[in-house]
Amino acid sequence: MTRRILNEAAEVPTRLGDLALETFGEANGVEVDLPAREASEIRANALQEALIAGEQSGEATSFDGEAFLARMNAKHGGGAK
């Protein structure tokens, strides 16, 4: 479902730009901002890839904060002050 929503969101600027060109044409003052469209598509693709990677990474595990602090204190010589 997430992928479908992201795909549709990434296609909206493209469809709107194409529709404007078909309807009004560039000669009538309608210009498509390609760099902005490309940047939007790049961000949408990066987000989609990150979501897919997260889905494929498996189930989340519980986090033991006290054990983490103990490891960090042992590694870095710290402690509660």
Salt bridges, closest charged atoms under 4 A:
GLU8 OE2 - ARG4 NH1 3.18
GLU11 OE1 - ARG15 NH2 3.14
GLU55 OE1 - ARG3 NH2 2.74
